[in-house]
Amino acid sequence: MANTAHLLASINHQIVALQTLRLLQQQRDREEGQLFSSLVSEAPGQAGQREEKEGGGGPAAGTAGDELGAVPEPRDSGQCELARLAVRTVLARVVESTSQLVRVEQTILSPLHQELNFPIHMKDSVEFRNICSHMALQLEGHYFDRDLNTAYQCLKSIIKKLIRSLRSLPSDSCAVACTALRQILQNLLDL
């Protein structure tokens, strides 16, 4: 019975992590929507200013503009956009995989655990919840990216350990659970 409590506690930690991840995803989507709107509204004014600089001042004015960073700017914003897209993709994949994991744990693993009492690694779920909570404090930047990568690795570890725990047990239900977990893992790895 104590082991069943461990599974339920582990699932609850993952549910808290999932709620945090969904809030982060919504917040980042809102911020990116606002950023995109502001970039679109500023774009016509910036194009006009560049045309004035390039057209009115001759070659010297164009050179001065290049020295001030006018040329690297699109490349830098392109790199930032790619980085944002990568973070958005990883975050979406972690949210979806966590949601699927919780669903499998609640519907397949919980009844199976009562029957077979396989090992649960609750420490990983606690760590995952804590990483997600820490991520919520980091709105963006290097620390957010690092925490997101750590959450991704931790989630991968949780799934792999569950598969290992189930693999040795002789049951058709274990085979079904392993298949479901492997699919979640594969979706998580397909970044």
Buried (B, 14 or more C-beta within 10 A) or exposed (E): EEBEEBBBBBBEBBBBBBEBBBEBBEEBEEEBEEEEEEEEEEEEEEEEEEEEBEEEEEEEBBEEBEEEEBEEEEEEEEEEBEEBEEBBEBBBBBBBBBBBBBEBBBEBBBEBBEEBBBBBBBEBBBBBBBBBEBBBEBEEEEEBBBBBBBBBEBBBBBBBBBBEBBEEBEEEBBEBBBEBBEEBBEEBEEE
